[in-house]
Amino acid sequence: MNMTPKWLEWAKQIQALAQTGLAYTKDVYDAERYEALREVSVDILNSYTTVDREIIELSFANERGYATPKVDIRGVVFKDDKVLLVQEKHDGCWALPGGWGDIGLSPSEVAVKEIKEEAGYETRPVRLLAVLDKKFHQHPPEPYHVYKFFIQCEIVGGEAAEGLETSGVAFFAETQLPKLSLQRNTEQQIRTMFQFLKNPDKPAIVD
């Protein structure tokens, strides 16, 4: 079930059409029309959210080229039947270590890098657990269309250490989860990760 509000779906679709149109049109008048469409998408977000219009224009309506979903990659690390979470400085809540995919790095390389930077542990990738579309899950509304990769990794070295964007590092049992950063992961997603711990033969999930 799509959890995204209709107004946000419309804004994303209008923005994607405008961005793709601007990338390929060679007609100055068509370009003006696509820019007007982009302004409409910004107006929708500005009207229904508390985000400043300038920020919307810079982060949402300033991309170029063919419009594609963003990729968010999360590292899933278990120890003693608990999962590794980091406390985000941004909201004080907890999440699987991770972030946007980086140009030049594979998904597994990003997962390993993010775990090291945010939690201090050196890890190696084990397997892909899930590829989820945020629109089907109970995340707060956001302007981007995002695919989430969950990659299980195992610790090979290092020790717990906070990073530039994190203020805490800890392992949590499924029955004692802290307040989660819902922009990054939901409780149901974390519980789904524990299903892989309980059943190592469980096949990867793809939305």
C-alpha positions as CSV (number, residue, x, y, z in Angstrom):
1,M,0.0,0.0,0.0
2,N,1.3,3.4,-1.0
3,M,1.8,5.5,2.2
4,T,2.7,8.7,0.3
5,P,0.1,11.6,0.4
6,K,-1.4,12.3,-2.9
7,W,-0.2,15.9,-3.0
8,L,3.4,14.8,-2.5
9,E,3.0,12.1,-5.3
10,W,1.8,14.8,-7.6
11,A,4.6,17.2,-6.7
12,K,7.2,14.5,-7.3
13,Q,5.7,13.5,-10.6
14,I,5.5,17.1,-11.8
15,Q,9.1,17.7,-10.7
16,A,10.3,14.5,-12.5
17,L,8.5,15.4,-15.7
18,A,9.9,18.9,-15.6
19,Q,13.5,17.8,-14.9
20,T,13.5,15.1,-17.6
21,G,11.9,17.6,-20.1
22,L,14.6,20.2,-19.3
23,A,17.3,17.6,-19.8
24,Y,16.2,16.7,-23.3
25,T,14.3,19.6,-24.9
26,K,16.1,21.8,-27.5
27,D,13.2,24.2,-27.8
28,V,13.4,27.4,-25.8
29,Y,9.6,27.6,-25.4
30,D,9.3,24.0,-24.2
31,A,12.1,24.8,-21.7
32,E,10.0,27.7,-20.4
33,R,7.0,25.4,-19.9
34,Y,9.1,22.8,-18.1
35,E,10.5,25.5,-15.8
36,A,6.9,26.6,-15.1
37,L,6.0,23.0,-14.2
38,R,9.0,22.9,-11.9
39,E,7.7,26.0,-10.2
40,V,4.3,24.4,-9.7
41,S,6.0,21.4,-7.9
42,V,7.8,23.9,-5.6
43,D,4.6,25.7,-4.9
44,I,2.9,22.5,-3.8
45,L,5.7,21.6,-1.4
46,N,5.9,25.2,-0.1
47,S,2.2,25.2,0.6
48,Y,1.9,21.8,2.3
49,T,5.2,21.7,4.3
50,T,7.1,23.9,6.7
51,V,10.3,23.7,4.6
52,D,11.6,27.1,3.4
53,R,11.0,27.7,-0.3
54,E,14.7,28.4,-0.9
55,I,15.7,25.1,0.6
56,I,13.1,23.3,-1.6
57,E,14.4,25.0,-4.7
58,L,18.0,24.1,-3.9
59,S,17.5,20.5,-2.8
60,F,14.4,19.3,-4.7
61,A,14.1,21.4,-7.8
62,N,17.7,22.1,-8.7
63,E,18.7,18.7,-10.0
64,R,19.6,18.1,-13.7
65,G,19.4,15.2,-16.1
66,Y,16.9,12.3,-16.3
67,A,15.0,12.1,-13.1
68,T,15.7,8.9,-11.2
69,P,15.0,7.7,-7.6
70,K,17.7,8.3,-4.9
71,V,19.3,5.4,-3.2
72,D,19.6,5.1,0.6
73,I,21.9,2.3,1.9
74,R,21.7,0.9,5.4
75,G,24.1,-1.5,7.1
76,V,22.6,-4.2,9.2
77,V,25.0,-5.6,11.9
78,F,24.0,-8.2,14.5
79,K,25.9,-9.2,17.7
80,D,24.5,-11.4,20.5
81,D,21.1,-11.3,18.9
82,K,21.0,-7.5,18.9
83,V,21.2,-5.0,16.1
84,L,23.6,-2.1,15.8
85,L,22.0,1.4,15.8
86,V,23.4,4.9,15.9
87,Q,21.9,8.0,17.4
88,E,21.5,10.7,14.9
89,K,22.6,14.2,15.9
90,H,19.9,15.7,13.6
91,D,16.9,14.4,15.6
92,G,18.3,12.6,18.6
93,C,16.7,9.3,17.4
94,W,18.2,6.0,16.4
95,A,18.8,4.4,13.0
96,L,20.7,1.7,11.2
97,P,24.0,3.3,10.1
98,G,23.8,4.4,6.5
99,G,23.1,7.3,4.1
100,W,22.9,8.2,0.4
101,G,24.7,6.1,-2.2
102,D,28.0,7.6,-3.3
103,I,29.2,7.9,-6.9
104,G,32.1,5.5,-7.5
105,L,31.2,3.1,-4.6
106,S,29.1,0.0,-4.8
107,P,26.2,-0.5,-2.4
108,S,28.2,-2.8,-0.3
109,E,31.1,-0.4,-0.2
110,V,28.8,2.4,1.0
111,A,27.4,0.2,3.7
112,V,30.9,-0.6,5.0
113,K,31.9,3.0,4.8
114,E,28.9,4.3,6.6
115,I,29.2,1.8,9.4
116,K,32.8,2.8,10.0
117,E,32.1,6.5,9.8
118,E,29.0,6.5,12.0
119,A,29.7,3.6,14.4
120,G,33.4,3.0,14.4
121,Y,33.3,-0.7,13.4
122,E,35.1,-2.3,10.5
123,T,32.9,-4.7,8.7
124,R,32.6,-6.8,5.6
125,P,29.3,-7.3,3.6
126,V,27.5,-10.6,3.9
127,R,24.4,-10.4,1.9
128,L,21.6,-8.1,0.6
129,L,18.5,-8.4,2.9
130,A,16.0,-6.0,1.2
131,V,15.4,-3.4,-1.3
132,L,12.4,-1.3,-0.2
133,D,10.6,1.7,-1.8
134,K,9.9,4.3,0.9
135,K,6.5,5.1,-0.5
136,F,5.2,1.7,0.7
137,H,6.4,2.3,4.3
138,Q,5.4,4.6,7.1
139,H,8.1,7.3,6.7
140,P,7.4,11.0,7.1
141,P,6.7,12.8,3.8
142,E,9.7,13.9,1.8
143,P,10.3,15.3,-1.7
144,Y,12.4,12.5,-3.0
145,H,11.5,9.1,-4.4
146,V,13.8,6.8,-2.5
147,Y,14.9,3.1,-2.8
148,K,16.4,1.7,0.5
149,F,19.0,-1.0,0.4
150,F,19.5,-3.1,3.6
151,I,22.9,-4.9,3.5
152,Q,23.9,-7.3,6.3
153,C,27.5,-6.9,7.4
154,E,29.7,-8.6,10.0
155,I,32.2,-7.0,12.3
156,V,35.9,-7.7,11.5
157,G,37.5,-5.0,13.6
158,G,37.3,-1.6,15.2
159,E,35.3,-0.5,18.2
160,A,32.3,1.6,18.9
161,A,32.9,5.2,18.2
162,E,30.6,8.2,17.4
163,G,30.9,10.0,14.1
164,L,30.4,13.5,12.8
165,E,26.7,12.9,12.4
166,T,26.1,10.5,15.3
167,S,26.1,11.0,19.1
168,G,25.6,7.4,20.2
169,V,26.4,3.8,19.2
170,A,24.7,0.8,20.7
171,F,23.3,-2.7,20.1
172,F,19.5,-3.2,20.8
173,A,17.4,-6.3,21.3
174,E,14.2,-6.5,19.2
175,T,12.1,-6.1,22.3
176,Q,14.0,-3.0,23.5
177,L,14.2,-0.7,20.5
178,P,14.8,3.0,21.2
179,K,13.0,5.9,19.7
180,L,13.7,5.5,16.0
181,S,14.6,8.1,13.4
182,L,11.6,7.5,11.1
183,Q,13.0,9.4,8.2
184,R,15.7,6.7,8.1
185,N,14.0,3.5,9.2
186,T,10.7,2.4,10.7
187,E,10.1,-0.1,13.5
188,Q,8.6,-2.6,11.1
189,Q,11.7,-2.4,8.9
190,I,13.9,-3.1,12.0
191,R,11.7,-6.0,13.0
192,T,12.0,-7.3,9.4
193,M,15.8,-7.3,9.8
194,F,15.5,-9.5,12.9
195,Q,13.5,-12.0,10.8
196,F,16.7,-12.5,8.8
197,L,18.6,-13.1,12.0
198,K,16.1,-15.7,13.1
199,N,15.9,-17.3,9.7
200,P,19.3,-17.2,7.8
201,D,17.7,-18.9,4.8
202,K,15.0,-16.2,4.4
203,P,15.2,-14.8,0.8
204,A,15.8,-11.2,0.2
205,I,12.8,-8.9,0.1
206,V,12.1,-6.6,-2.9
207,D,9.2,-4.1,-3.1
